Amino acid sequence: MQIHTRFSGELAATIGKHRFTLSLPQNATVGDLLDLLCQEYPDSTAKLRATVQIIAGRHVTLSESLTDGQEVAFLLPMAGG
């Protein structure tokens, strides 16, 4: 299945792109997608693991099942002061 990914500012700069599409097996989860991204972009693993994952405007857990054509946004939490 095809999963669309989107990355926020600093993470997109580190990875080198804001959006792209990946192929994953059926029954893949958000955790599977995150693991694949960490393998593809090992220098970004710490940042990827710190992200909040969003699907259709809602926070999801790593065990959330994915469906073909979904977009998963990876957003770095922001600290305020």
C-alpha positions as CSV (number, residue, x, y, z in Angstrom):
1,M,0.0,0.0,0.0
2,Q,1.1,3.6,-0.6
3,I,1.4,5.9,2.5
4,H,2.0,9.6,2.1
5,T,4.3,11.3,4.7
6,R,4.7,14.9,5.7
7,F,7.4,16.4,7.9
8,S,7.5,19.7,9.8
9,G,10.2,22.4,9.5
10,E,13.4,21.2,11.2
11,L,12.7,17.5,10.5
12,A,12.0,18.3,6.8
13,A,15.3,20.2,6.6
14,T,17.2,17.3,8.1
15,I,15.6,14.7,5.9
16,G,15.7,16.9,2.8
17,K,12.1,16.9,1.8
18,H,8.7,17.9,3.2
19,R,6.6,15.2,1.6
20,F,7.0,11.8,-0.1
21,T,5.3,8.5,-0.6
22,L,6.4,5.1,0.7
23,S,5.3,1.6,0.0
24,L,4.4,-0.6,3.0
25,P,2.9,-4.0,3.3
26,Q,-0.8,-4.4,4.1
27,N,-1.6,-4.3,7.8
28,A,1.3,-2.0,8.5
29,T,1.1,0.3,11.5
30,V,2.4,3.8,12.2
31,G,5.2,2.1,14.2
32,D,6.2,0.1,11.1
33,L,6.3,3.3,9.1
34,L,8.4,5.0,11.8
35,D,10.8,2.1,11.9
36,L,11.2,2.2,8.1
37,L,11.9,5.9,8.2
38,C,14.5,5.4,10.9
39,Q,16.2,2.8,8.7
40,E,16.1,5.1,5.6
41,Y,17.2,8.2,7.5
42,P,19.5,7.0,10.4
43,D,20.9,10.4,11.1
44,S,17.3,11.6,11.8
45,T,16.3,8.7,14.1
46,A,16.4,10.7,17.3
47,K,14.2,13.4,15.8
48,L,11.8,10.9,14.2
49,R,11.4,9.1,17.5
50,A,10.5,12.4,19.2
51,T,7.7,13.3,16.7
52,V,4.0,13.3,17.3
53,Q,2.2,11.4,14.5
54,I,-1.0,12.8,13.1
55,I,-3.5,11.2,10.7
56,A,-6.5,13.2,9.5
57,G,-6.0,15.9,12.2
58,R,-5.7,13.5,15.2
59,H,-2.8,12.2,17.2
60,V,-2.3,8.5,16.7
61,T,-0.4,5.8,18.5
62,L,2.4,3.6,17.0
63,S,-0.1,0.7,17.0
64,E,-2.5,2.5,14.7
65,S,-3.2,0.5,11.5
66,L,-2.6,2.3,8.2
67,T,-4.7,2.1,5.1
68,D,-3.7,2.7,1.5
69,G,-3.5,6.3,0.5
70,Q,-3.4,7.8,4.1
71,E,-1.1,10.7,4.9
72,V,0.9,10.6,8.2
73,A,2.3,13.9,9.4
74,F,5.4,13.8,11.7
75,L,5.5,16.9,13.8
76,L,8.2,17.8,16.3
77,P,6.8,19.0,19.6
78,M,7.4,22.7,20.3
79,A,8.5,24.1,23.6
80,G,7.4,27.5,24.8
81,G,8.6,29.9,27.4
